[in-house]
Structure formats: C-alpha cells, structure tokens
Amino acid sequence: MPRPDEFVYLVNPLSGGQAGRRLFVALRRRLPADRVLATADIPAAELAARWHGRAAGLIACGGDGTAASLLEGAHRAAAGAADSTPIGIMPLGTGNDLARVAGAPLAGALDARLAWLTTAKAQALDRWLLVGPAGQQSWFNYCSWGCDARIAARFQRLRDLHGAFLRSRTANLLCYAGLGLQECGSLLALQVQLSGQAHQIPGWARSLVVANIPSYAGGRRLGPRIASGDGRCDVFSLGSGIALGIGLSGWRRPRGHGAHDRAVVRLRHALHLQLDGEPALAPPGTYRIAHGGTVRLLAS
C-alpha cells in the first residue's frame, strides 16, 4: 500500500473557487514541495513524463479537465503501453463525473481523502479519439454535440465574465440548471454511423452524447449498463429544456442507441461540441470516433 508522499499531486488553484488554492497550501504543508505542483507551473504532459516510473500515481486535484490532461500525459509518457502511471483524482470541479465513477471522495477532511488514495486500485479506463477538421483530440468521459455543449459554452462565458459569483459548486450547478431550462435547442443537422452502419437519430433530439463512463453532467445516469473499460462507447439522444431535465432526472431514460466500438458523425453546419466538459464550436465536416487504447485510473 503506497504512502501519500509516494504520489505526485497536480493542483489547479482555480478549481472550486478558493478550494484549489487552499488544497495546494494544505498539501504543501504535509508533503515534499517537489511532490505538489500547480497547473500554472508545469504542463500535465511534462509532469507525467518527468515522473513516469518514479511515482505510485499522479493525482489530479481539480475538475475533469485536469484529470483528462493527466490521463493523456500518462498515456503518452508510457508510449501507449498498458502500464501507464495510474491517475487518481481529488475532485474540485463542478461535475466531477470521472471522480464519481472512481469512487473518490467529493469532499471531506484531507486525511480521509489521502487515505482513500492509498487504498484505491488501478483499473483500466478506455481512451477515445475524436478525429475531425480540427485534428485529433483524446477524451475519457464523453463527447457530445448540440444543446448540452452550447449550455457548457454559455456557462463558460458567464464564469469568465462573472467569476466572483460562480465560485462554488452549488452556484455553478444552479447556473447550469437555469441555462438548461432556457435552452430550447435547434435541430441536429448531422448524420451518424455506428459500428459502420447508418443510424437514424430521432427528430426531437437536440443533443447527441457518446459516453465512455456511466456518470454524466454531475452524476446523472444516461443508461444502466455503461462500462468504462469494455472497448465500447454508448450513444444517446437527449432533448432540450424541460425534456433535457426530465431525461437527466432519472424519471425517463434518454433514447439509447447501443454500445459501439466506433462512430462517425457528419455535421452539415457548425455545431457546439464538448469533450469531457470542455466546450468548443465544431466546424462542419466528418468526425470519427475510435478506440485509442487504455489508461489506468485509481478507483475503489
């Protein structure tokens, strides 16, 4: 069983309002300074390469974006080998979907969170690639097109403009909920192939979600049997506004389109996209989703 000082911690001080800064200070008091670094000081890829084979694990202290960057860094440092450095999570973000899947404590005393890391075991997590007009990007949680990605983009703009008011997870979730109710959505002008076969998306759909893990949008469950290490991703259609809320509430399941080892999405015009919660505007064109190997996630 590893000790807390055998891990290396990458802290995003901007995550969780002041929580990231407080955690950075607390870890620096408890552990050697070279084992606790801030995202502003070193890129995740450089950290992963520096500590490959020398640490019991790399710990992402932040949101899903921080975790994804460390997972990708560990994958590249291991040159895609199955024995990449395990990645653990001390969640500080809003959604914390990957941390929920790992069973990581979402809050609590530092001693308890460090103790969890020492007992967690490395499990395989699928890595996926999205290849499109903007190049190749990796993702681990989910990617989606449509109104949910547009909500994420609107939230990001609000946080950039009014960060002083969006400094807690509760405030962020309330803001997300308000934006979701306002979102009427627009038709999904896209074509989809799943496992090499053309697939029809329902006309009421306003978001297309390709999920690798069972937690979505802060702990919602899209389907009952999503596995994160089976080499397949699960595809769902979601509505917008109140329909989106009902679909994520558990009262009504979103429309599932099965689990697949590959997918192709063709956009007829630009559409909002999000990868692991990070939004962008995707230009029209063809996007291919393919399996990109596995990484190791510390989980209970």
C-alpha positions in Angstrom: 0.0 0.0 0.0 1.6 3.3 -1.1 2.0 6.3 1.2 0.6 9.7 0.4 4.2 11.0 -0.2 4.7 8.4 -2.9 2.2 10.2 -5.2 2.7 13.4 -7.1 -0.1 16.0 -7.0 -1.0 18.4 -9.7 -3.3 21.1 -8.3 -5.5 23.5 -10.3 -5.7 26.5 -8.0 -8.6 28.0 -10.0 -10.9 24.9 -9.5 -13.6 25.2 -6.9 -13.2 28.9 -6.2 -10.8 29.2 -3.3 -10.8 25.4 -2.7 -8.0 24.8 -5.1 -5.7 27.3 -3.5 -6.5 26.0 0.0 -5.8 22.4 -1.1 -2.5 23.5 -2.6 -1.4 25.1 0.6 -2.5 22.2 2.7 -0.7 19.6 0.6 2.5 21.7 0.6 2.4 21.7 4.4 2.0 17.9 4.5 4.2 16.7 1.7 7.5 17.4 0.0 7.3 20.5 -2.2 8.5 18.7 -5.3 5.5 16.3 -5.0 2.9 19.1 -5.0 2.8 21.3 -8.1 0.3 23.8 -9.6 -1.1 23.6 -13.2 0.3 27.1 -13.8 3.9 25.9 -13.0 4.1 22.8 -15.2 2.0 21.3 -18.1 0.4 17.9 -17.3 2.3 16.2 -20.1 5.6 17.4 -18.8 4.8 16.3 -15.2 3.7 12.9 -16.4 6.9 12.4 -18.5 9.1 13.6 -15.6 7.5 11.1 -13.0 6.9 8.1 -15.3 8.0 5.0 -13.5 9.0 7.1 -10.4 5.7 7.7 -8.6 3.0 5.4 -7.3 0.5 7.6 -9.1 -0.3 11.1 -10.4 -3.1 12.9 -8.6 -5.3 15.4 -10.4 -6.6 18.0 -7.9 -9.2 19.8 -9.9 -12.0 19.2 -12.3 -12.5 16.6 -15.1 -10.3 18.7 -17.4 -7.3 18.5 -15.1 -7.9 14.7 -14.8 -8.1 14.3 -18.6 -4.9 16.2 -19.1 -3.0 13.9 -16.7 -4.5 10.8 -18.2 -3.4 11.8 -21.6 0.0 12.8 -20.3 0.4 9.4 -18.6 -0.6 7.6 -21.8 1.9 9.5 -23.9 4.7 9.1 -21.3 4.1 5.3 -21.5 4.1 5.4 -25.3 0.6 3.8 -25.2 1.7 0.8 -23.1 -0.8 -0.7 -20.7 1.4 0.0 -17.7 1.0 3.8 -17.8 1.2 5.6 -14.4 -2.1 5.3 -12.5 -4.1 8.6 -12.2 -6.0 9.4 -9.1 -8.4 12.3 -8.5 -9.1 14.8 -5.7 -12.1 16.4 -7.2 -12.6 20.2 -7.0 -14.7 20.9 -10.1 -18.4 21.2 -10.8 -19.4 17.9 -12.5 -16.6 15.6 -11.2 -18.0 12.8 -13.3 -14.8 10.8 -13.6 -14.2 11.1 -9.8 -17.7 9.8 -9.2 -17.0 6.8 -11.3 -13.7 6.2 -9.5 -15.5 6.4 -6.1 -13.2 9.3 -5.0 -14.5 11.3 -2.0 -16.1 14.5 -3.4 -15.4 16.4 -0.1 -14.2 15.8 3.4 -11.1 16.1 5.5 -7.7 16.0 3.8 -6.6 12.9 5.9 -9.6 10.9 4.6 -9.0 11.9 1.0 -5.3 10.9 1.2 -6.3 7.7 2.9 -8.6 6.8 0.1 -5.8 7.3 -2.5 -3.6 4.8 -0.6 -6.3 2.1 -0.8 -7.5 2.7 -4.3 -6.6 0.2 -7.0 -5.7 0.8 -10.7 -8.4 0.0 -13.1 -8.5 0.1 -16.9 -10.2 3.1 -18.4 -10.9 3.4 -22.2 -9.3 6.2 -24.1 -11.1 7.5 -27.1 -10.0 9.6 -30.1 -12.1 12.2 -32.0 -10.6 12.9 -35.4 -12.1 15.8 -37.4 -11.4 19.0 -39.3 -9.6 20.5 -36.3 -7.3 17.5 -35.9 -7.2 14.7 -33.3 -8.3 15.0 -29.7 -8.5 12.4 -26.9 -11.3 12.1 -24.4 -12.2 9.8 -21.5 -15.7 10.8 -20.1 -17.9 11.7 -23.0 -18.2 13.8 -26.1 -21.4 15.4 -27.3 -22.8 17.7 -30.0 -25.8 20.0 -29.6 -27.6 21.9 -26.9 -25.8 20.4 -23.9 -22.5 21.6 -25.4 -24.0 25.0 -26.1 -25.1 25.2 -22.4 -21.5 24.4 -21.4 -20.2 27.1 -23.7 -22.7 29.7 -22.2 -21.7 28.7 -18.7 -18.0 29.1 -19.5 -18.7 32.6 -20.9 -20.6 33.6 -17.7 -17.9 32.3 -15.5 -15.3 34.3 -17.4 -17.4 37.4 -17.0 -18.7 36.9 -13.5 -16.2 34.6 -11.9 -16.7 36.3 -8.5 -20.3 35.0 -8.3 -19.6 31.5 -9.6 -17.0 30.3 -7.1 -18.8 27.3 -5.5 -20.1 24.0 -6.9 -23.6 24.8 -5.7 -23.7 28.2 -7.5 -22.3 26.6 -10.6 -24.9 23.8 -10.6 -27.7 26.3 -10.2 -26.4 28.4 -13.0 -26.2 25.2 -15.2 -29.8 24.4 -14.3 -31.0 27.9 -15.2 -29.2 27.8 -18.6 -30.6 24.4 -19.3 -34.2 25.4 -18.7 -33.7 28.4 -21.1 -32.2 26.3 -23.8 -34.8 25.5 -26.5 -32.3 23.8 -28.8 -32.2 23.5 -32.5 -32.4 20.6 -34.9 -29.3 18.4 -35.0 -28.1 18.8 -38.6 -25.9 15.7 -38.6 -25.7 12.1 -39.9 -24.5 9.2 -37.8 -22.9 5.9 -38.4 -22.5 3.5 -35.5 -20.3 0.4 -35.9 -20.2 1.0 -39.6 -24.0 1.2 -40.1 -26.1 4.3 -40.8 -28.2 5.2 -37.8 -31.3 7.4 -37.5 -31.4 10.0 -34.7 -35.0 11.0 -33.6 -36.3 14.3 -34.8 -36.8 15.6 -31.3 -33.2 15.1 -30.4 -31.2 18.2 -29.5 -28.0 16.6 -28.2 -26.1 13.5 -29.3 -23.9 12.1 -26.4 -21.2 9.5 -26.8 -20.4 8.2 -23.3 -17.5 6.2 -22.0 -18.4 6.4 -18.3 -21.8 6.0 -16.5 -21.8 9.5 -14.9 -22.8 12.5 -17.0 -23.5 16.2 -16.2 -22.6 15.9 -12.5 -23.7 12.4 -11.6 -26.7 11.8 -13.9 -27.0 8.3 -15.3 -27.8 8.0 -19.0 -28.1 4.3 -19.1 -27.9 1.3 -16.7 -25.0 -0.7 -18.2 -22.3 1.8 -19.4 -18.9 0.3 -18.8 -15.7 2.3 -18.9 -13.2 -0.4 -19.8 -15.0 -2.6 -22.4 -13.7 -1.0 -25.6 -17.1 0.4 -26.5 -18.8 3.7 -26.1 -22.6 4.2 -25.5 -24.6 6.6 -27.6 -27.7 8.6 -26.5 -30.1 11.2 -27.8 -31.3 13.9 -25.5 -34.0 16.6 -25.8 -33.7 20.2 -24.6 -35.2 22.5 -21.9 -37.6 20.7 -19.6 -37.2 17.5 -21.7 -33.5 17.6 -21.1 -34.1 17.9 -17.3 -36.5 15.0 -17.3 -34.1 12.9 -19.3 -31.3 13.5 -16.7 -33.5 13.3 -13.6 -34.0 9.5 -13.8 -37.7 9.8 -14.3 -37.3 9.0 -18.0 -34.4 7.4 -19.8 -32.8 9.2 -22.7 -33.0 7.4 -26.0 -30.2 4.8 -26.2 -28.6 3.7 -29.4 -26.5 0.9 -28.1 -22.8 0.4 -27.4 -20.3 0.6 -30.2 -16.6 0.3 -31.0 -16.6 3.2 -33.4 -18.8 6.0 -34.7 -18.8 8.6 -37.5 -20.7 11.9 -37.2 -21.1 14.2 -40.2 -22.0 17.8 -39.5 -23.8 19.8 -42.2 -23.0 23.1 -40.4 -21.1 24.3 -37.3 -22.4 22.9 -34.0 -21.3 23.1 -30.4 -19.2 20.3 -29.2 -17.9 19.3 -25.7 -15.2 16.9 -24.8 -15.0 15.9 -21.1 -16.9 19.1 -20.3 -14.7 21.4 -22.4 -16.9 23.2 -25.0 -15.9 24.4 -28.5 -17.6 25.3 -31.8 -17.1 22.4 -34.2 -16.9 23.3 -37.9 -18.8 21.3 -40.4 -17.3 18.1 -41.6 -16.7 14.5 -40.7 -15.8 13.4 -37.2 -14.6 9.9 -36.5 -14.6 8.3 -33.0 -12.2 5.4 -32.5 -10.7 3.5 -29.6 -7.3 4.9 -28.6 -6.1 2.3 -26.0 -6.5 2.3 -22.3 -5.1 4.2 -19.3 -5.2 3.4 -15.6 -7.5 5.1 -13.1 -7.2 4.8 -9.3 -10.6 3.6 -8.2 -12.4 1.9 -5.3 
